[in-house]
Amino acid sequence: MICKRCIVTGRVQGVWFRDTTRRRALELGLSGSATNLPDGSVEVIVCGGGDAVDALCEWLWQGSPLSQVADVRCADWAGECPAGFSIA
């Protein structure tokens, strides 16, 4: 199992980005979270099999139909990953 923390910037709040990310992560069998940050970006923590994590990290560039992703920065994550996939 690997874990990554991604910061997604652009038009990603108020456009169903977190919920769409949760649905895609669950389809891939991943756990983690998606959280709105005060600066307008979204933090995504994702844990699971390497190929599935990589697939979600690539998918983040697409996002929800209404989002306009400007940048995605992912790095290894050593923190705890929650069971399931939460939105905050």
N, C-alpha and C positions, 0 to 999 in steps of 0.2 A: 504494500500500500504506500502510495505517495500522497503528499498534501502540498497544495499551492495556495498562495494568496495573490489575488489579482486586483488591481485598481483599474476601474473602467471609467474613462472620462468622455465628455461630450453631452449630448442630450439623452441622459439615461435615468433621470428621475421624473416621475409623473407620466411615464409612458409604458408601464407594465413590464419594465426590464427585469425587475427582481422576480416577479412571478413567472415570467417566461423562462428565466434562468433556472428557477427551481424545477419547473416541469421538465426542462431539457436534462438537468442533472439527474433527476429521478429516472428518466428514460434510460440513461447511461449507467444506472446503478451506483451513483455517487452520493456521498453525504457532504454536508457543509452548511454554508449560510450565505445570504446576500443582504448587505446592509447599506442603507443610504448614509453618506457622510456629509458633514456640514458644508463642505466646499462644492457640493453638487455632483460628486463622483459616487460610484458604488464600489464597495469592497466585496469581493467574492472569495470565500474560503471553500476549497473543494478537495475532497479526499477520496481515494479509491485506486483502482488499477491504473497503471501508467498510461495505457492507450486511451482509456476513457477520460482520464484527467486531461490529457493532451487534446482530445476531441472537444471537450467543453471549453478549454482555454482558446482554441481556435474559433469555436462558435461564438464566443463573447464578442468578437469583432462584428458579428451579424446582429445579435441581440433581438429585441422585440421588433415587430413591424414598424412601430412609431419612433423607435430610438434612432439616434444618429451618433454612432460611436466614433470618437475622435482618436482614442488611444487605449491600449490595453497593456498593462505592465504586470507580468507574473513573475513570482519568485518562489523558491521553496519555502514551505511553512513548517515550523517545528512546534507550533502550538497544538492545543487539543482541538480535535475536529468533532463537532456534535453528531449524534446519531440522527439520521434523517436529514432533511434540508430545511432550515429555518429562514424566515424573512424578518428583517427588523428595519 
